[in-house]
Amino acid sequence: MSDTGRESITDKAGAALKPDSQKTTTEQVGDHVKGTGDSIASTLQPQSEKSTTQKAGDTLSGNSNNNDQSLLDKTKNAVGLGNK
């Protein structure tokens, strides 16, 4: 379960597991908008107010906002499903 205003871990995983080459333009734009919104929400929400699940999700998705690739992006790139 995600915190209020945050993207759920299952939604993040679903978006990450589908190769970008198989996504429509609308899906890619939607993923980008959702990801940006979630990143902003992650930055604004104090760590002390995040649920354990949300902290874990932020760690996996790279929402620490320090421009590092997320674990999901690293995995996608390693198996050839990413943009890079």
Residue pairs with C-beta under 8 A, 6 or more apart in sequence:
1 8
1 51
1 53
2 8
2 9
2 53
2 54
2 57
3 45
3 49
3 50
3 51
3 54
5 41
5 45
6 38
6 41
6 42
6 45
6 54
6 57
7 34
7 35
7 37
7 38
9 53
9 56
9 57
9 60
11 34
12 38
12 57
12 60
12 61
12 72
13 72
15 27
15 31
15 34
15 35
16 61
16 72
16 73
16 75
16 76
17 81
18 27
19 76
19 81
20 28
20 81
20 82
20 83
23 31
38 61
38 63
39 63
39 65
42 58
42 63
42 65
43 63
43 65
45 54
47 55
50 58
57 63
58 64
59 71
60 70
60 71
60 72
61 70
61 71
61 72
62 68
62 69
62 70
62 71
62 72
62 73
63 70
69 77
73 82
76 82
77 83
77 84
